[in-house]
Amino acid sequence: MLRLSEEDREMEFLENQIFNATTTLAQRNCLLHLYHRQQRHQNKYNHRCWSSSSSSSSTSSSASFNDECIPSTDASSSSPSFLLWEKFQALELCDANGADLCLPFPYHSSHARRIPAPVFDASLAFALALSYNEDHQLNVMSRVSKYNQLNGIDVVDGDGEDSFILQGSDLHLHYVANANPGGMCFAAPILDRQESKCLANLRGCIYFVAKNQQGCRFLQRKFDERRAEDIEMIFEELVGHIAELMVNPFANYLMQKLFDVCTEDQRRRVVRMLTAHPFQLVRLSLNNHGTRAVQRLVETLTTHQQIQAVVDVLRPGYRILIKDLNGHHVILRCLQCLAIDYNKHIFAAAADHCVEIASDQHGCCVLQRCLLYSDGRYQANLIMQIVDNGFHLAQHPFGNYAVQFVMDMKNPVADRKLMNRFNGNYVHLSTNKFGSNVVEKCLKMWEDARDSIILELLSASHFDILLQDQYGNYVIQSALVNSKGCVHNTLIEAIRPYEPVLRTNPYCKKIFSRPCFKR
């Protein structure tokens, strides 16, 4: 008498349902999934030995559902693996090698990430080829694409990265891949790698291939070959997805190369696509992948119409972009690659929000480049905005760099106005971490004002505190280096009385170690 456990009864029930004449193909595949999952839970793909009380000393030959073998073809086998295999052949669901099973539709590629399966399950064997090897993904897509041309199988985007759904009538496995009787998973259907070398085999699937790391590299190599027909084919399949692909971790590199190799007409279509929606290009510029693609786009613009269209859609977002980690790189690229007239609105935005931008880590960099790339009234306006707020900015962690940049420009008008802003405030600035850097710059750059600055420092009510200040002591050292003549001697004599007390002070050591204080 045959003894069946509760698990065996469940397996038997599933088997009966699988081979029920009223079960549809789609239902049968679902039941197979349940069957495999239950079997894996029960014995980790090891064969189940069905023992009979009348033959307790004999052991039936069996085959396991594992990565290494397929069900035994020994006719004497009575294992459930072989029995199930025989039934499959009887129903003409597969041939002896399991190569002709049909895929249920719609079929989602992510199934393979959830459900391992024996080799005779063609739908899952097909999926495994997509999941375990990215090269296989490319090749399988190639075969599916070729079959599409004859049978109308549709490939649509899935709900995850490198995921897709096949829709249409039944697709036979041998149209997709050569079945591998040796197993599945890493040994899943062996595909002809030569197929992927022909771009035509990927027709209809290039959008999906572009989002795959290996597929993206393959397409980039096609661009490197500079064959007009290949570029045209890739472009036509991707042009409707340009914005999406520009922010993809892999495809953004393909988009950058596409902007390099496309024709003027194609570039015009790209620009029209990206500028059709307000703020779309701004959104792409704020993305850590999209910013690279937008920068390359700016670099490759060739006509006035293209440049003006891009500038017009970026303009409302200038203030945001200038201060953004990713977006400010796009602004810098515009400053580098476009003529001053196209960048005038960037200069205007920087001047209108000067303090806000100069006080930002990324905005400060952009502001300095605006000063560098502008000229005439645009540059003069920027300089005056910085100078008017010079005292405030000089004390700011980032703003002080903008002030020093203006000083490096050696603009006489700007220098005089900055002197007026700083007069009477040099002691205060000298004790500020960032302002002290500006005062040192003043002592170095402004030869005409140097003596008056030093005399103002000497007139401090508590000069000894300035000497001991963690920032002020650097200003005094700079004054000793840059001063000359009477003012230099006056400074030395003002410092000398404090030597006995302050020589050992950690902030004064460098002051008193100078040659002028050595006896």
Summary of the structure (lengths in Angstrom):
residues: 519
radius of gyration: 37.5
end to end distance: 114.2
largest distance: 121.3
contacts: 1694
relative contact order: 0.04
helix: 65%
strand: 3%
